[in-house]
Amino acid sequence: MNTDRIARNIPLDYCFSFISNFNLLHALWMIYLHMRGFSLFELGILEGTFHITSFLMEVPTGAVADLRGRRQSRVLGRVFALFSLLFLRFSSSLALQMCGFALGAVSYNLESGAGEALVYDSLKFTGREGAYKRVAGKRELLYQGAMASAVPLGGFIAFRTGYDMVFLLMAVVILLSLFNALLFSEAPCGRTRNHEDGLLLKKIARSLAHQCSESLKVIKGNPRIALLIVFTESVFAFATTFYYYIQTYWKTEGMSESRMGLIFAAQCIFSGLCGLASHRAEKRFGETGLLTALPLIQLICLWGIALSPWKSPFFILTGLSEGILFIAVSDYINRDIPSALRATILSFQSMVFSLLMIFLFPLLGWIGDRWSLQLGFLLSASAALGLYGLFLFYSMPIIKKQQVADIS
């Protein structure tokens, strides 16, 4: 295997991270569908459809990435993203929009574990796995930079020329990211081939079952992995719910797409810069310090959005904990899992996020329709406070114990 070709995956991934996340519709899709007559509860159903599909498909697509290749998984993900965009633009019924959101979920699934696994194993193959946190920080900065650029641009185009131009440009972006994905080289990761006789579907099912079984053994043998996954994905689920519903809240308050775009851009830039500095923060405060302080900061921001009139500053500040926590926890988990199971285990992580979103997102939409989004924000912040308390008293001691055991 050519080491230079594998090493080239890192700069190619930087390009892919920027292009694939240059999403002009990221802060607009809820406004767009709401303007077309979909209620908040129906928007919750659509996002719930996304996460139900993601929950069901996350681990199978992660196993496919481990068994068949991360490059192929990313290419397929871009194809599904294009079809999802077409459904979003042209479908007028709830059922067809649900189909589009399901396709978008599969696109997300095919990329979620595969991308991170491809990067980590490319670094490992070239003897640079110690640089993962720095590389992940740059990826996060590019991701947030893409969002910070795309969100205000999308808002400006939608406000000035309408949504048709936004959709056309998004199709071009997806095609560019597809070409980028085709340039990746597969990194060796200890993948095994199944040469048993029998029907193809039986081989696939057997391989998937084995892959999932082995991954669960790794998680069961290291409870710290499971706790990190459950807790951090809970933090991200609440943050994501606030992120999307605040779009509709601000729109009903009379805020323009252009101004919203600037606020979202500021949040993305702040998150990206914090992610870039995550390795310094981890050295200064340690794993326990980060896992205690960052969710607390996020909790304060959620309460600020729910109760205070200064929603914009608190929303921007959510980028602090999101940027650092995502990079730090990703590094903690990747260090403890084998390469051959990496994409599958990382898919379990995304599956937990989807499970939480299946219930949280439609519930907040229903509360917003029946009473108000302000009440929904308050109840969500209260639930987040309860989860944080449970983590401190029950989960943190187990994480500390496992951390001491790993060091010794």
Disulfide bonds with the S-S distance in Angstrom:
none
